């Protein structure tokens, strides 16, 4: 019968092999198959507009999307812990004097200076509104390691995903500051090394952006992030990571080939270390 999904399949055949489909199909129908050439067309348009120079670059293109992205806030302005809107020093002292028995008392995170302070107030910390400040603060990274608060990770991953999308120099048309993007990726990588685990936001970013990557822009930083991709199924790893890297690998210099192999070797080491940490004690031998 003329089911909607069968019509969609027949319409796809009619585009590429019209001689195979002799029946008349409706003009309007639900879209079941996305255009696989979208990301490539977006990347080509981005390079074309960037090279024109004089033309106004009004539309940001990221991974095939046509929605403009707001770049009003810069990521590096969020790496300094701001004073809490509700917990400045005076308010904190007043609250401590007035409400001595409050169990919900919080410690202003901007006053956190030493590891001993972290231990004494670990259950009373309120994370800053700007999650980017966590990346460059070892004490807050220690806190993330000790207190597995899902809300903190969700906030950090959401912020990081947005920043990676807006600052990617080869996916966003009007962003050409490679040095600034490199600095951001370096901070993300250092935080992953500190926590000894990869960020899911980075994994998603790499899987989406590597098919558009030229292998040159931010090469060392990108390959470092590759080494911290969380352990996943081999089918996902092969299709999302190996395939785009292989296309660059076979057409690049010997230096790039060695860099990719080094990154994959570090990825394997990180997977093995992670597996040893979470191994069942009964099977330790």
PyMOL commands that set and color helices and strands:
alter all, ss='L'
color gray80, all
select helices_A, chain A and resi 4-16+18-20+38-52+75-78+89-98+109-111+115-120+131-134+138-146+150-167+178-195+200-212+219-226+234-249+254-277+281-283
alter helices_A, ss='H'
color red, helices_A
select strands_A, chain A and resi 107-108+125-126
alter strands_A, ss='S'
color yellow, strands_A
deselect
rebuild
show_as cartoon
